[in-house]
């Protein structure tokens, strides 16, 4: 989470700001889902809570991919 946040705001680390507030907000539910799934809380999965995320995953991923593509196309490395 700390590394992700470093890409969301200007910091002294020299990392670029890749994710604006809107994209960061859109990605948050997927990070929470990953945490639950990774830590084997599978019995806590609730389709009603997951349905919106499943429906939005293509849009959020497309926005994420676009940001990274622009950065990679314009970076010197």
HTML snippet that shows the backbone in 3Dmol.js (N, CA, C, O; Angstrom):
<script src="https://3Dmol.org/build/3Dmol-min.js"></script>
<div id="view" style="width:600px;height:400px;position:relative"></div>
<script>
const pdb = `
ATOM      1  N   UNK A   1       0.819  -1.189   0.000  1.00  0.00           N
ATOM      2  CA  UNK A   1       0.000   0.000   0.000  1.00  0.00           C
ATOM      3  C   UNK A   1       0.865   1.256   0.000  1.00  0.00           C
ATOM      4  O   UNK A   1       0.562   2.237  -0.679  1.00  0.00           O
ATOM      5  N   UNK A   2       1.933   1.207   0.763  1.00  0.00           N
ATOM      6  CA  UNK A   2       2.825   2.362   0.836  1.00  0.00           C
ATOM      7  C   UNK A   2       3.457   2.666  -0.521  1.00  0.00           C
ATOM      8  O   UNK A   2       3.554   3.827  -0.920  1.00  0.00           O
ATOM      9  N   UNK A   3       3.883   1.627  -1.221  1.00  0.00           N
ATOM     10  CA  UNK A   3       4.473   1.820  -2.548  1.00  0.00           C
ATOM     11  C   UNK A   3       3.441   2.401  -3.510  1.00  0.00           C
ATOM     12  O   UNK A   3       3.742   3.331  -4.258  1.00  0.00           O
ATOM     13  N   UNK A   4       2.235   1.860  -3.491  1.00  0.00           N
ATOM     14  CA  UNK A   4       1.168   2.377  -4.347  1.00  0.00           C
ATOM     15  C   UNK A   4       0.927   3.859  -4.061  1.00  0.00           C
ATOM     16  O   UNK A   4       0.792   4.656  -4.990  1.00  0.00           O
ATOM     17  N   UNK A   5       0.874   4.229  -2.795  1.00  0.00           N
ATOM     18  CA  UNK A   5       0.622   5.624  -2.423  1.00  0.00           C
ATOM     19  C   UNK A   5       1.725   6.551  -2.911  1.00  0.00           C
ATOM     20  O   UNK A   5       1.476   7.725  -3.186  1.00  0.00           O
ATOM     21  N   UNK A   6       2.931   6.033  -3.018  1.00  0.00           N
ATOM     22  CA  UNK A   6       4.038   6.852  -3.529  1.00  0.00           C
ATOM     23  C   UNK A   6       3.843   7.213  -5.000  1.00  0.00           C
ATOM     24  O   UNK A   6       4.389   8.210  -5.473  1.00  0.00           O
ATOM     25  N   UNK A   7       3.073   6.414  -5.716  1.00  0.00           N
ATOM     26  CA  UNK A   7       2.766   6.709  -7.114  1.00  0.00           C
ATOM     27  C   UNK A   7       1.500   7.550  -7.257  1.00  0.00           C
ATOM     28  O   UNK A   7       1.079   7.851  -8.374  1.00  0.00           O
ATOM     29  N   UNK A   8       0.892   7.929  -6.139  1.00  0.00           N
ATOM     30  CA  UNK A   8      -0.350   8.706  -6.164  1.00  0.00           C
ATOM     31  C   UNK A   8      -0.141  10.176  -5.825  1.00  0.00           C
ATOM     32  O   UNK A   8      -1.029  10.994  -6.063  1.00  0.00           O
ATOM     33  N   UNK A   9       1.007  10.522  -5.278  1.00  0.00           N
ATOM     34  CA  UNK A   9       1.244  11.914  -4.920  1.00  0.00           C
ATOM     35  C   UNK A   9       2.732  12.229  -5.016  1.00  0.00           C
ATOM     36  O   UNK A   9       3.579  11.338  -4.955  1.00  0.00           O
ATOM     37  N   UNK A  10       3.026  13.505  -5.166  1.00  0.00           N
ATOM     38  CA  UNK A  10       4.416  13.931  -5.227  1.00  0.00           C
ATOM     39  C   UNK A  10       5.102  13.597  -3.915  1.00  0.00           C
ATOM     40  O   UNK A  10       4.555  13.824  -2.836  1.00  0.00           O
ATOM     41  N   UNK A  11       6.288  13.065  -4.020  1.00  0.00           N
ATOM     42  CA  UNK A  11       7.049  12.748  -2.820  1.00  0.00           C
ATOM     43  C   UNK A  11       8.522  12.977  -3.109  1.00  0.00           C
ATOM     44  O   UNK A  11       8.921  13.237  -4.244  1.00  0.00           O
ATOM     45  N   UNK A  12       9.302  12.878  -2.076  1.00  0.00           N
ATOM     46  CA  UNK A  12      10.735  13.098  -2.248  1.00  0.00           C
ATOM     47  C   UNK A  12      11.432  11.872  -2.838  1.00  0.00           C
ATOM     48  O   UNK A  12      12.642  11.906  -3.064  1.00  0.00           O
ATOM     49  N   UNK A  13      10.702  10.807  -3.089  1.00  0.00           N
ATOM     50  CA  UNK A  13      11.307   9.580  -3.606  1.00  0.00           C
ATOM     51  C   UNK A  13      11.658   9.660  -5.086  1.00  0.00           C
ATOM     52  O   UNK A  13      12.399   8.818  -5.594  1.00  0.00           O
ATOM     53  N   UNK A  14      11.139  10.651  -5.772  1.00  0.00           N
ATOM     54  CA  UNK A  14      11.425  10.794  -7.190  1.00  0.00           C
ATOM     55  C   UNK A  14      10.551   9.936  -8.095  1.00  0.00           C
ATOM     56  O   UNK A  14      10.750   9.921  -9.309  1.00  0.00           O
ATOM     57  N   UNK A  15       9.604   9.237  -7.533  1.00  0.00           N
ATOM     58  CA  UNK A  15       8.703   8.422  -8.340  1.00  0.00           C
ATOM     59  C   UNK A  15       7.672   9.314  -9.027  1.00  0.00           C
ATOM     60  O   UNK A  15       7.247  10.321  -8.461  1.00  0.00           O
ATOM     61  N   UNK A  16       7.270   8.951 -10.238  1.00  0.00           N
ATOM     62  CA  UNK A  16       6.264   9.773 -10.938  1.00  0.00           C
ATOM     63  C   UNK A  16       4.880   9.583 -10.324  1.00  0.00           C
ATOM     64  O   UNK A  16       4.581   8.545  -9.733  1.00  0.00           O
ATOM     65  N   UNK A  17       4.053  10.595 -10.475  1.00  0.00           N
ATOM     66  CA  UNK A  17       2.656  10.481 -10.059  1.00  0.00           C
ATOM     67  C   UNK A  17       1.915   9.831 -11.221  1.00  0.00           C
ATOM     68  O   UNK A  17       1.677  10.464 -12.249  1.00  0.00           O
ATOM     69  N   UNK A  18       1.554   8.562 -11.049  1.00  0.00           N
ATOM     70  CA  UNK A  18       0.887   7.816 -12.108  1.00  0.00           C
ATOM     71  C   UNK A  18      -0.617   7.739 -11.917  1.00  0.00           C
ATOM     72  O   UNK A  18      -1.370   7.708 -12.890  1.00  0.00           O
ATOM     73  N   UNK A  19      -1.053   7.709 -10.679  1.00  0.00           N
ATOM     74  CA  UNK A  19      -2.460   7.452 -10.397  1.00  0.00           C
ATOM     75  C   UNK A  19      -3.099   8.659  -9.729  1.00  0.00           C
ATOM     76  O   UNK A  19      -2.718   9.051  -8.626  1.00  0.00           O
ATOM     77  N   UNK A  20      -4.078   9.244 -10.416  1.00  0.00           N
ATOM     78  CA  UNK A  20      -4.788  10.367  -9.827  1.00  0.00           C
ATOM     79  C   UNK A  20      -5.771   9.845  -8.774  1.00  0.00           C
ATOM     80  O   UNK A  20      -5.915   8.637  -8.583  1.00  0.00           O
ATOM     81  N   UNK A  21      -6.428  10.762  -8.111  1.00  0.00           N
ATOM     82  CA  UNK A  21      -7.334  10.390  -7.025  1.00  0.00           C
ATOM     83  C   UNK A  21      -8.473   9.497  -7.514  1.00  0.00           C
ATOM     84  O   UNK A  21      -8.863   8.558  -6.819  1.00  0.00           O
ATOM     85  N   UNK A  22      -9.006   9.777  -8.690  1.00  0.00           N
ATOM     86  CA  UNK A  22     -10.124   8.986  -9.217  1.00  0.00           C
ATOM     87  C   UNK A  22      -9.708   7.540  -9.486  1.00  0.00           C
ATOM     88  O   UNK A  22     -10.435   6.610  -9.135  1.00  0.00           O
ATOM     89  N   UNK A  23      -8.543   7.350 -10.106  1.00  0.00           N
ATOM     90  CA  UNK A  23      -8.094   5.988 -10.389  1.00  0.00           C
ATOM     91  C   UNK A  23      -7.703   5.269  -9.102  1.00  0.00           C
ATOM     92  O   UNK A  23      -7.984   4.081  -8.947  1.00  0.00           O
ATOM     93  N   UNK A  24      -7.070   5.964  -8.199  1.00  0.00           N
ATOM     94  CA  UNK A  24      -6.722   5.374  -6.903  1.00  0.00           C
ATOM     95  C   UNK A  24      -7.980   4.890  -6.178  1.00  0.00           C
ATOM     96  O   UNK A  24      -8.003   3.794  -5.619  1.00  0.00           O
ATOM     97  N   UNK A  25      -9.005   5.709  -6.196  1.00  0.00           N
ATOM     98  CA  UNK A  25     -10.281   5.354  -5.573  1.00  0.00           C
ATOM     99  C   UNK A  25     -10.903   4.134  -6.272  1.00  0.00           C
ATOM    100  O   UNK A  25     -11.463   3.259  -5.613  1.00  0.00           O
ATOM    101  N   UNK A  26     -10.804   4.083  -7.588  1.00  0.00           N
ATOM    102  CA  UNK A  26     -11.365   2.958  -8.345  1.00  0.00           C
ATOM    103  C   UNK A  26     -10.614   1.658  -8.091  1.00  0.00           C
ATOM    104  O   UNK A  26     -11.207   0.580  -8.140  1.00  0.00           O
ATOM    105  N   UNK A  27      -9.325   1.750  -7.821  1.00  0.00           N
ATOM    106  CA  UNK A  27      -8.515   0.558  -7.586  1.00  0.00           C
ATOM    107  C   UNK A  27      -8.656   0.004  -6.169  1.00  0.00           C
ATOM    108  O   UNK A  27      -8.378  -1.173  -5.940  1.00  0.00           O
ATOM    109  N   UNK A  28      -9.079   0.826  -5.226  1.00  0.00           N
ATOM    110  CA  UNK A  28      -9.149   0.411  -3.821  1.00  0.00           C
ATOM    111  C   UNK A  28      -9.956  -0.867  -3.584  1.00  0.00           C
ATOM    112  O   UNK A  28      -9.484  -1.737  -2.852  1.00  0.00           O
ATOM    113  N   UNK A  29     -11.138  -1.023  -4.162  1.00  0.00           N
ATOM    114  CA  UNK A  29     -11.887  -2.258  -3.907  1.00  0.00           C
ATOM    115  C   UNK A  29     -11.163  -3.511  -4.387  1.00  0.00           C
ATOM    116  O   UNK A  29     -11.327  -4.579  -3.797  1.00  0.00           O
ATOM    117  N   UNK A  30     -10.369  -3.399  -5.444  1.00  0.00           N
ATOM    118  CA  UNK A  30      -9.632  -4.549  -5.955  1.00  0.00           C
ATOM    119  C   UNK A  30      -8.475  -4.913  -5.021  1.00  0.00           C
ATOM    120  O   UNK A  30      -8.152  -6.090  -4.857  1.00  0.00           O
ATOM    121  N   UNK A  31      -7.860  -3.911  -4.418  1.00  0.00           N
ATOM    122  CA  UNK A  31      -6.818  -4.194  -3.426  1.00  0.00           C
ATOM    123  C   UNK A  31      -7.426  -4.890  -2.215  1.00  0.00           C
ATOM    124  O   UNK A  31      -6.845  -5.838  -1.685  1.00  0.00           O
ATOM    125  N   UNK A  32      -8.582  -4.429  -1.779  1.00  0.00           N
ATOM    126  CA  UNK A  32      -9.244  -5.076  -0.632  1.00  0.00           C
ATOM    127  C   UNK A  32      -9.631  -6.514  -0.975  1.00  0.00           C
ATOM    128  O   UNK A  32      -9.460  -7.414  -0.153  1.00  0.00           O
ATOM    129  N   UNK A  33     -10.153  -6.734  -2.190  1.00  0.00           N
ATOM    130  CA  UNK A  33     -10.521  -8.090  -2.605  1.00  0.00           C
ATOM    131  C   UNK A  33      -9.293  -8.990  -2.638  1.00  0.00           C
ATOM    132  O   UNK A  33      -9.341 -10.131  -2.178  1.00  0.00           O
ATOM    133  N   UNK A  34      -8.209  -8.483  -3.175  1.00  0.00           N
ATOM    134  CA  UNK A  34      -6.983  -9.267  -3.224  1.00  0.00           C
ATOM    135  C   UNK A  34      -6.550  -9.668  -1.819  1.00  0.00           C
ATOM    136  O   UNK A  34      -6.131 -10.804  -1.599  1.00  0.00           O
ATOM    137  N   UNK A  35      -6.648  -8.753  -0.876  1.00  0.00           N
ATOM    138  CA  UNK A  35      -6.273  -9.051   0.507  1.00  0.00           C
ATOM    139  C   UNK A  35      -7.125 -10.197   1.058  1.00  0.00           C
ATOM    140  O   UNK A  35      -6.591 -11.142   1.640  1.00  0.00           O
ATOM    141  N   UNK A  36      -8.420 -10.119   0.881  1.00  0.00           N
ATOM    142  CA  UNK A  36      -9.330 -11.149   1.393  1.00  0.00           C
ATOM    143  C   UNK A  36      -9.049 -12.487   0.717  1.00  0.00           C
ATOM    144  O   UNK A  36      -8.968 -13.516   1.388  1.00  0.00           O
ATOM    145  N   UNK A  37      -8.899 -12.480  -0.604  1.00  0.00           N
ATOM    146  CA  UNK A  37      -8.663 -13.723  -1.333  1.00  0.00           C
ATOM    147  C   UNK A  37      -7.297 -14.313  -0.993  1.00  0.00           C
ATOM    148  O   UNK A  37      -7.169 -15.525  -0.820  1.00  0.00           O
ATOM    149  N   UNK A  38      -6.282 -13.466  -0.899  1.00  0.00           N
ATOM    150  CA  UNK A  38      -4.929 -13.937  -0.611  1.00  0.00           C
ATOM    151  C   UNK A  38      -4.820 -14.564   0.768  1.00  0.00           C
ATOM    152  O   UNK A  38      -4.125 -15.565   0.947  1.00  0.00           O
ATOM    153  N   UNK A  39      -5.490 -13.992   1.722  1.00  0.00           N
ATOM    154  CA  UNK A  39      -5.412 -14.493   3.090  1.00  0.00           C
ATOM    155  C   UNK A  39      -6.441 -15.582   3.382  1.00  0.00           C
ATOM    156  O   UNK A  39      -6.719 -15.897   4.539  1.00  0.00           O
ATOM    157  N   UNK A  40      -6.991 -16.141   2.330  1.00  0.00           N
ATOM    158  CA  UNK A  40      -7.899 -17.292   2.423  1.00  0.00           C
ATOM    159  C   UNK A  40      -9.129 -17.042   3.285  1.00  0.00           C
ATOM    160  O   UNK A  40      -9.567 -17.912   4.037  1.00  0.00           O
ATOM    161  N   UNK A  41      -9.669 -15.849   3.164  1.00  0.00           N
ATOM    162  CA  UNK A  41     -10.933 -15.577   3.836  1.00  0.00           C
ATOM    163  C   UNK A  41     -12.076 -15.897   2.879  1.00  0.00           C
ATOM    164  O   UNK A  41     -13.103 -15.217   2.890  1.00  0.00           O
ATOM    165  N   UNK A  42     -11.907 -16.918   2.060  1.00  0.00           N
ATOM    166  CA  UNK A  42     -12.857 -17.265   1.015  1.00  0.00           C
ATOM    167  C   UNK A  42     -14.284 -17.406   1.500  1.00  0.00           C
ATOM    168  O   UNK A  42     -15.226 -17.159   0.748  1.00  0.00           O
ATOM    169  N   UNK A  43     -14.447 -17.793   2.722  1.00  0.00           N
ATOM    170  CA  UNK A  43     -15.810 -17.943   3.242  1.00  0.00           C
ATOM    171  C   UNK A  43     -16.497 -16.595   3.411  1.00  0.00           C
ATOM    172  O   UNK A  43     -17.715 -16.526   3.575  1.00  0.00           O
ATOM    173  N   UNK A  44     -15.710 -15.529   3.371  1.00  0.00           N
ATOM    174  CA  UNK A  44     -16.277 -14.192   3.518  1.00  0.00           C
ATOM    175  C   UNK A  44     -16.660 -13.566   2.182  1.00  0.00           C
ATOM    176  O   UNK A  44     -17.202 -12.461   2.157  1.00  0.00           O
ATOM    177  N   UNK A  45     -16.389 -14.248   1.072  1.00  0.00           N
ATOM    178  CA  UNK A  45     -16.730 -13.694  -0.231  1.00  0.00           C
ATOM    179  C   UNK A  45     -18.243 -13.612  -0.379  1.00  0.00           C
ATOM    180  O   UNK A  45     -18.966 -14.562  -0.081  1.00  0.00           O
ATOM    181  N   UNK A  46     -18.694 -12.479  -0.837  1.00  0.00           N
ATOM    182  CA  UNK A  46     -20.124 -12.223  -0.961  1.00  0.00           C
ATOM    183  C   UNK A  46     -20.386 -11.651  -2.349  1.00  0.00           C
ATOM    184  O   UNK A  46     -19.932 -10.552  -2.668  1.00  0.00           O
ATOM    185  N   UNK A  47     -21.115 -12.394  -3.172  1.00  0.00           N
ATOM    186  CA  UNK A  47     -21.356 -11.968  -4.546  1.00  0.00           C
ATOM    187  C   UNK A  47     -21.980 -10.581  -4.610  1.00  0.00           C
ATOM    188  O   UNK A  47     -21.616  -9.791  -5.482  1.00  0.00           O
ATOM    189  N   UNK A  48     -22.883 -10.270  -3.737  1.00  0.00           N
ATOM    190  CA  UNK A  48     -23.529  -8.953  -3.765  1.00  0.00           C
ATOM    191  C   UNK A  48     -22.492  -7.842  -3.611  1.00  0.00           C
ATOM    192  O   UNK A  48     -22.621  -6.784  -4.228  1.00  0.00           O
ATOM    193  N   UNK A  49     -21.479  -8.073  -2.801  1.00  0.00           N
ATOM    194  CA  UNK A  49     -20.424  -7.072  -2.610  1.00  0.00           C
ATOM    195  C   UNK A  49     -19.442  -7.070  -3.780  1.00  0.00           C
ATOM    196  O   UNK A  49     -18.827  -6.043  -4.071  1.00  0.00           O
ATOM    197  N   UNK A  50     -19.290  -8.216  -4.452  1.00  0.00           N
ATOM    198  CA  UNK A  50     -18.324  -8.328  -5.545  1.00  0.00           C
ATOM    199  C   UNK A  50     -18.892  -7.927  -6.901  1.00  0.00           C
ATOM    200  O   UNK A  50     -18.126  -7.603  -7.809  1.00  0.00           O
ATOM    201  N   UNK A  51     -20.192  -7.939  -7.060  1.00  0.00           N
ATOM    202  CA  UNK A  51     -20.827  -7.741  -8.368  1.00  0.00           C
ATOM    203  C   UNK A  51     -20.411  -6.436  -9.048  1.00  0.00           C
ATOM    204  O   UNK A  51     -20.108  -6.432 -10.241  1.00  0.00           O
ATOM    205  N   UNK A  52     -20.394  -5.349  -8.312  1.00  0.00           N
ATOM    206  CA  UNK A  52     -20.027  -4.065  -8.915  1.00  0.00           C
ATOM    207  C   UNK A  52     -18.579  -4.083  -9.401  1.00  0.00           C
ATOM    208  O   UNK A  52     -18.280  -3.575 -10.482  1.00  0.00           O
ATOM    209  N   UNK A  53     -17.685  -4.663  -8.609  1.00  0.00           N
ATOM    210  CA  UNK A  53     -16.284  -4.745  -9.007  1.00  0.00           C
ATOM    211  C   UNK A  53     -16.082  -5.592 -10.238  1.00  0.00           C
ATOM    212  O   UNK A  53     -15.275  -5.255 -11.105  1.00  0.00           O
ATOM    213  N   UNK A  54     -16.806  -6.686 -10.323  1.00  0.00           N
ATOM    214  CA  UNK A  54     -16.712  -7.550 -11.494  1.00  0.00           C
ATOM    215  C   UNK A  54     -17.208  -6.796 -12.727  1.00  0.00           C
ATOM    216  O   UNK A  54     -16.619  -6.894 -13.803  1.00  0.00           O
ATOM    217  N   UNK A  55     -18.275  -6.059 -12.560  1.00  0.00           N
ATOM    218  CA  UNK A  55     -18.829  -5.299 -13.680  1.00  0.00           C
ATOM    219  C   UNK A  55     -17.935  -4.162 -14.140  1.00  0.00           C
ATOM    220  O   UNK A  55     -17.996  -3.762 -15.303  1.00  0.00           O
ATOM    221  N   UNK A  56     -17.101  -3.631 -13.244  1.00  0.00           N
ATOM    222  CA  UNK A  56     -16.259  -2.473 -13.574  1.00  0.00           C
ATOM    223  C   UNK A  56     -14.814  -2.832 -13.885  1.00  0.00           C
ATOM    224  O   UNK A  56     -14.033  -1.956 -14.257  1.00  0.00           O
ATOM    225  N   UNK A  57     -14.441  -4.093 -13.742  1.00  0.00           N
ATOM    226  CA  UNK A  57     -13.030  -4.459 -13.842  1.00  0.00           C
ATOM    227  C   UNK A  57     -12.415  -4.104 -15.202  1.00  0.00           C
ATOM    228  O   UNK A  57     -11.266  -3.664 -15.247  1.00  0.00           O
ATOM    229  N   UNK A  58     -13.127  -4.277 -16.281  1.00  0.00           N
ATOM    230  CA  UNK A  58     -12.566  -3.959 -17.603  1.00  0.00           C
ATOM    231  C   UNK A  58     -12.278  -2.472 -17.734  1.00  0.00           C
ATOM    232  O   UNK A  58     -11.230  -2.086 -18.252  1.00  0.00           O
ATOM    233  N   UNK A  59     -13.202  -1.631 -17.268  1.00  0.00           N
ATOM    234  CA  UNK A  59     -13.008  -0.185 -17.346  1.00  0.00           C
ATOM    235  C   UNK A  59     -11.835   0.257 -16.476  1.00  0.00           C
ATOM    236  O   UNK A  59     -10.988   1.030 -16.924  1.00  0.00           O
ATOM    237  N   UNK A  60     -11.780  -0.221 -15.253  1.00  0.00           N
ATOM    238  CA  UNK A  60     -10.700   0.172 -14.340  1.00  0.00           C
ATOM    239  C   UNK A  60      -9.358  -0.311 -14.875  1.00  0.00           C
ATOM    240  O   UNK A  60      -8.373   0.426 -14.840  1.00  0.00           O
ATOM    241  N   UNK A  61      -9.314  -1.546 -15.369  1.00  0.00           N
ATOM    242  CA  UNK A  61      -8.059  -2.056 -15.923  1.00  0.00           C
ATOM    243  C   UNK A  61      -7.634  -1.261 -17.156  1.00  0.00           C
ATOM    244  O   UNK A  61      -6.447  -0.989 -17.334  1.00  0.00           O
ATOM    245  N   UNK A  62      -8.572  -0.893 -17.994  1.00  0.00           N
ATOM    246  CA  UNK A  62      -8.247  -0.092 -19.179  1.00  0.00           C
ATOM    247  C   UNK A  62      -7.652   1.253 -18.788  1.00  0.00           C
ATOM    248  O   UNK A  62      -6.685   1.710 -19.398  1.00  0.00           O
ATOM    249  N   UNK A  63      -8.226   1.885 -17.773  1.00  0.00           N
ATOM    250  CA  UNK A  63      -7.687   3.164 -17.292  1.00  0.00           C
ATOM    251  C   UNK A  63      -6.287   2.975 -16.711  1.00  0.00           C
ATOM    252  O   UNK A  63      -5.392   3.777 -16.976  1.00  0.00           O
ATOM    253  N   UNK A  64      -6.097   1.925 -15.926  1.00  0.00           N
ATOM    254  CA  UNK A  64      -4.799   1.599 -15.342  1.00  0.00           C
ATOM    255  C   UNK A  64      -3.764   1.356 -16.446  1.00  0.00           C
ATOM    256  O   UNK A  64      -2.653   1.885 -16.394  1.00  0.00           O
ATOM    257  N   UNK A  65      -4.137   0.563 -17.429  1.00  0.00           N
ATOM    258  CA  UNK A  65      -3.251   0.234 -18.539  1.00  0.00           C
ATOM    259  C   UNK A  65      -2.900   1.485 -19.348  1.00  0.00           C
ATOM    260  O   UNK A  65      -1.754   1.643 -19.769  1.00  0.00           O
ATOM    261  N   UNK A  66      -3.856   2.359 -19.568  1.00  0.00           N
ATOM    262  CA  UNK A  66      -3.610   3.586 -20.333  1.00  0.00           C
ATOM    263  C   UNK A  66      -2.601   4.479 -19.634  1.00  0.00           C
ATOM    264  O   UNK A  66      -1.711   5.031 -20.281  1.00  0.00           O
ATOM    265  N   UNK A  67      -2.726   4.626 -18.337  1.00  0.00           N
ATOM    266  CA  UNK A  67      -1.788   5.452 -17.566  1.00  0.00           C
ATOM    267  C   UNK A  67      -0.378   4.887 -17.685  1.00  0.00           C
ATOM    268  O   UNK A  67       0.571   5.629 -17.934  1.00  0.00           O
ATOM    269  N   UNK A  68      -0.240   3.584 -17.508  1.00  0.00           N
ATOM    270  CA  UNK A  68       1.079   2.966 -17.604  1.00  0.00           C
ATOM    271  C   UNK A  68       1.647   3.049 -19.016  1.00  0.00           C
ATOM    272  O   UNK A  68       2.846   3.266 -19.187  1.00  0.00           O
ATOM    273  N   UNK A  69       0.809   2.879 -20.015  1.00  0.00           N
ATOM    274  CA  UNK A  69       1.264   2.960 -21.401  1.00  0.00           C
ATOM    275  C   UNK A  69       1.787   4.339 -21.740  1.00  0.00           C
ATOM    276  O   UNK A  69       2.820   4.468 -22.398  1.00  0.00           O
ATOM    277  N   UNK A  70       1.088   5.373 -21.300  1.00  0.00           N
ATOM    278  CA  UNK A  70       1.547   6.753 -21.536  1.00  0.00           C
ATOM    279  C   UNK A  70       2.877   6.983 -20.828  1.00  0.00           C
ATOM    280  O   UNK A  70       3.801   7.560 -21.401  1.00  0.00           O
ATOM    281  N   UNK A  71       2.969   6.538 -19.602  1.00  0.00           N
ATOM    282  CA  UNK A  71       4.228   6.726 -18.861  1.00  0.00           C
ATOM    283  C   UNK A  71       5.379   6.009 -19.566  1.00  0.00           C
ATOM    284  O   UNK A  71       6.439   6.599 -19.776  1.00  0.00           O
ATOM    285  N   UNK A  72       5.182   4.761 -19.927  1.00  0.00           N
ATOM    286  CA  UNK A  72       6.253   3.993 -20.578  1.00  0.00           C
ATOM    287  C   UNK A  72       6.643   4.575 -21.931  1.00  0.00           C
ATOM    288  O   UNK A  72       7.809   4.523 -22.322  1.00  0.00           O
ATOM    289  N   UNK A  73       5.669   5.126 -22.642  1.00  0.00           N
ATOM    290  CA  UNK A  73       5.948   5.712 -23.954  1.00  0.00           C
ATOM    291  C   UNK A  73       6.716   7.022 -23.845  1.00  0.00           C
ATOM    292  O   UNK A  73       7.421   7.410 -24.777  1.00  0.00           O
ATOM    293  N   UNK A  74       6.584   7.699 -22.722  1.00  0.00           N
ATOM    294  CA  UNK A  74       7.233   9.012 -22.558  1.00  0.00           C
ATOM    295  C   UNK A  74       8.427   9.004 -21.638  1.00  0.00           C
ATOM    296  O   UNK A  74       9.096  10.027 -21.494  1.00  0.00           O
ATOM    297  N   UNK A  75       8.716   7.875 -21.009  1.00  0.00           N
ATOM    298  CA  UNK A  75       9.849   7.828 -20.074  1.00  0.00           C
ATOM    299  C   UNK A  75      11.145   7.600 -20.831  1.00  0.00           C
ATOM    300  O   UNK A  75      11.143   7.091 -21.953  1.00  0.00           O
ATOM    301  N   UNK A  76      12.224   7.971 -20.222  1.00  0.00           N
ATOM    302  CA  UNK A  76      13.552   7.829 -20.831  1.00  0.00           C
ATOM    303  C   UNK A  76      14.129   6.442 -20.639  1.00  0.00           C
ATOM    304  O   UNK A  76      15.121   6.092 -21.278  1.00  0.00           O
ATOM    305  N   UNK A  77      13.531   5.655 -19.778  1.00  0.00           N
ATOM    306  CA  UNK A  77      14.102   4.323 -19.489  1.00  0.00           C
ATOM    307  C   UNK A  77      13.431   3.241 -20.275  1.00  0.00           C
ATOM    308  O   UNK A  77      13.793   2.071 -20.149  1.00  0.00           O
TER     309      UNK A  77
END
`;
const viewer = $3Dmol.createViewer("view");
viewer.addModel(pdb, "pdb");
viewer.setStyle({}, {cartoon: {color: "spectrum"}});
viewer.zoomTo();
viewer.render();
</script>
